[in-house]
Amino acid sequence: MRSQHTSEAGNGVAVGIVHNRNAARNTYLFPHVEALIEALRTHHPVESLEACAQPDVQPHSRRMALLRDFLYFKIDREWSRYRLLPVKPSIRAWRAFVTKSVKKYFSSGEPACRWMRNSHIETIVTDKHIRIWQQFLDSDMRHLVVFEDDAVFKDDSIQRFGALHDRLVKMPPEVPIYIDLAGGCTFEQLAVSKLESRHEGGFHHFRKPTTNTACAYMINRATAKLFVHHIVRRPWLRLIGIDWMMNKLFMLSSFEDDQAYCAHADPTLFQHGSTTGHYIAWQAPQQT
């Protein structure tokens, strides 16, 4: 699914799909994405991208799963500071982390194996997003929208996305952009109110960039270049799940207020199918 169409060079958009060849999901998603591409194509160049190839899923070792959880533990504390929230005392937080990890990975039977399997899947998904970003940078497109395969279109998704893209092409290309399009967590769960600058035009706007989930989001070349720069300098970032990794990349970028443009659609442009009940999330115990 890779094709390029040219007109109005410099305002192009790449449309990427991250999937694992799930026939049921792709049968729904691909025609909707093609309809979006056709609509965009009337005004802008469009390039289609996808990342789907992956190794067989084999559970991580306990050591690797614990290492990844330790990275999450550290990032969570950093993210609390980033969001201007209180941080638990180090000793108490460390004790809670160790207790949780022992229960999680040293219990007998299926639960520990499931966590280690999910650990491997998270790194596979992260790798696919990175590959999409690299493909995007190899193109001459200015913006990138990424869909995971549980994205669900609304009746007005294409219209609202077109209007959003028309606004974004008027922004300076050197300003990093991150737009959350499908949500997933509530704003109460994200606890990002102290970073919010305003809520208008169907979007929450933030002084510093923050993610929701990676179900559907939009970035520009400036953001993709920052992401890849940090990942190349710190290869261990590839071990982090995509949502957390993007937050870590934003924190590493040390943005001052309003140096980057971040907005979360509300109401969302698309639906996150794994949280709305359209699909069963791959993390669920019954998933095989």
Buried (B, 14 or more C-beta within 10 A) or exposed (E): BEEEBEEEEEBBBBBBBBBBEBEEBBEBBBEBBEEBBEBBBEBBBBBBBBBBEBEEEEBBEBEBBBBBBEBBBEBBBBBBEBBEEEEEEEEEBEEEBEEEBEEBBEEEEEEBEBBBBBBBBBBBBBBBBBBBBBBBBEBBBBBBBBBBBBBBBBEEBBEBBBBBBEEBBEBEBEBBBBBBBBBBBEBEEBBBEEBBBEEEEBBBBBBBBBBBBBBBBBBBBBBBBBBBEBBEEEEEBEBBBBBBBBBBBBBBBEBEEEEBBBBBBBEBBBBBBBBBEBBEEBEEEEEE
